[in-house]
């Protein structure tokens, strides 16, 4: 399958209709509720994957009933109930309404990135404050600030080299100009790996979600499902994490909350069989999107990476060309460890895109710059809070504006 065809999933969802509800946790794998949905009808296992497939249970939460997604408030509600930002009832239309909405979203993004801004940009401002010229000592302090902000040694050194060259050529002569250059350089790195996905022509579109334990993977799956259900798409969730205690039940709770079907097997069963049956169920039921959960693999365990490869192969047997995308979920609070995780997952299953969670809870948000610079993998989502819409498509320009 062509590389371009694989990278076509998600549009931007801001301002679309949703139901009211309570916030959902970004910082934990556990949804707020503890009660799972009632057991749904059984599906006969559709074919034999590489290991024997047990009959799959499908928790059908009444999809298609036309109800709004539970637990997902509108963007306007989550920004303080300012429905006027959408241009309704206040005479604003077109560009004015869009400008107000964008400024509101930028404010929410600035709030979510407050710790990173404090630990990164404010540190740079303190270094440059009161300086009349850019000397070697200033560049040394700046390099240290970039490294400690988790941009990574390689990325930090490259940025400093660029600055040094411009200083030598008298293209940068003041701290103010240096700050502007640094902002523009970071934006260029991020824009180069900014994802713009659409669902495309695949039905069903199969999204394989991978990541280690504790990164917010199940929460991310639930939020993606909620946003697609809000748009009227039929979604099936595959409970492929059959090893971690209560993982299947967690996904069922999410399925119930967002009105999506969940395909599950018994605890300890073959994850590849679950994924296979979910794809077969999606084909039979005319679903638009299948999101396959996987165990929180320890990225240092080669045998677990091999199992992910097996899941990927078996999905391809159920639907040639699938999975259409592999999404790796990373925890921003882990800093440079996130880059090492991404490298190993990418070697194992060829990661197509990234979701960086928990940016609101860390000063290490600069890691996103190092990831984009070193790995050249598109960042599709960032998580900046607990609510469903706090998992948002990555906008490099808005991110840098909020950071600086």
URBEL-V209678 format. One record per pair of residues at least 12 apart in sequence whose C-alpha atoms are under 7 Angstrom apart, sorted by the first residue. I is the first residue (numbers start at 1). J is the second residue. Records with the same first field share a line. If there is no record, write none. Layout:
BEGIN
I->J + J
END
This chain:
BEGIN
1->321
6->324 + 325
7->197 + 325 + 352
8->197 + 198 + 199 + 200
9->197 + 198 + 199 + 200
10->196 + 197 + 198 + 199
11->196 + 197 + 198
12->393
14->75
15->75
17->74 + 230
18->68 + 69 + 72 + 73 + 74 + 230
19->68 + 69 + 70 + 72 + 73 + 74
20->70 + 71 + 72 + 73 + 74
21->70 + 71 + 72 + 73
22->71
23->71 + 386 + 387 + 388
24->386 + 387 + 388
25->219 + 386 + 387
26->216 + 219 + 358 + 383 + 385 + 386
27->216 + 358
28->214 + 216
29->214 + 216 + 217 + 218 + 219
30->250
31->250
33->253
35->253
36->249 + 252 + 253
37->59 + 252 + 253 + 256
39->59
40->57 + 58 + 59 + 60
41->57 + 58
42->55 + 56 + 57 + 58
43->55 + 56 + 57 + 58
44->56
45->277
46->277 + 280
49->273 + 276 + 314
50->314
51->273
53->273
54->265
56->263 + 264 + 265 + 277
57->263 + 264 + 265
58->261 + 262 + 263 + 264
59->261 + 262 + 263
60->261 + 262
61->256 + 259 + 260 + 261
62->259
63->259 + 260
68->230
69->226 + 229 + 230 + 258 + 259
70->257 + 258
71->257
72->388
75->389
79->104
85->97 + 100 + 101
86->101
106->398 + 402
109->402
110->402 + 403
112->359 + 360 + 384 + 385
113->359 + 360 + 403
115->360 + 362 + 363
116->362 + 363 + 364 + 365 + 366
117->403
119->149 + 363
120->145 + 149
121->404
123->145
124->142 + 145
127->141
128->175
131->175
132->174
133->173 + 174 + 175
134->173 + 174 + 175
143->156 + 157 + 160
149->364 + 366
150->335 + 336 + 364 + 366 + 367
151->366 + 367 + 369 + 370
152->336 + 370
155->370 + 373
186->369
187->396 + 397 + 400
189->369 + 372 + 373
190->369 + 372 + 396
191->396
193->372 + 376 + 377 + 378 + 379
194->378 + 379 + 380 + 394 + 395 + 396
195->378 + 379 + 380 + 394
203->288
204->282 + 283 + 287 + 288 + 289 + 290
205->288 + 289 + 290 + 324
206->289 + 290 + 291 + 322 + 323 + 324 + 325
207->290 + 291 + 292 + 323 + 324 + 325 + 326
208->291 + 292 + 293 + 323 + 325 + 326 + 327
209->292 + 293 + 294 + 326 + 327 + 328
210->294 + 327 + 328 + 329
211->296 + 297 + 328 + 329 + 330
212->296 + 297 + 298 + 299
213->296 + 297
215->329 + 330 + 331
216->357
217->329
218->251
222->254
223->388 + 391
225->258
226->258
229->258
233->288
234->287 + 288 + 289
235->260 + 261 + 287 + 288 + 289 + 290
236->260 + 261 + 262 + 282 + 287 + 289 + 290 + 291
237->260 + 261 + 262 + 263 + 290 + 291 + 292
238->262 + 263 + 264 + 274 + 275 + 278 + 291 + 292 + 293
239->251 + 262 + 263 + 264 + 274 + 292 + 293
240->271 + 274 + 275 + 292 + 293 + 294 + 295
241->271 + 293 + 294 + 295
242->267 + 268 + 269 + 271 + 295
243->267 + 268 + 295
244->295
263->278
271->311
272->310 + 311 + 314
275->292 + 315
276->314 + 315 + 318
279->318
280->318
299->341 + 344
305->348
309->348 + 349
325->352
326->351 + 352 + 353
327->351 + 352 + 353 + 354
328->351 + 353 + 354 + 355
329->354 + 355 + 356
330->355 + 356 + 357
331->356 + 357 + 358
332->356 + 357 + 358 + 359 + 362 + 364 + 365 + 367
333->358 + 362 + 364
335->364 + 367
336->367
339->371
352->377
353->377 + 378 + 379 + 380
354->378 + 379 + 380 + 381
355->379 + 380 + 381 + 382
356->381 + 382 + 383
357->382 + 383 + 384
358->383 + 384
359->383 + 384
360->384 + 385
379->394
380->393 + 394
381->393 + 394
382->394
END
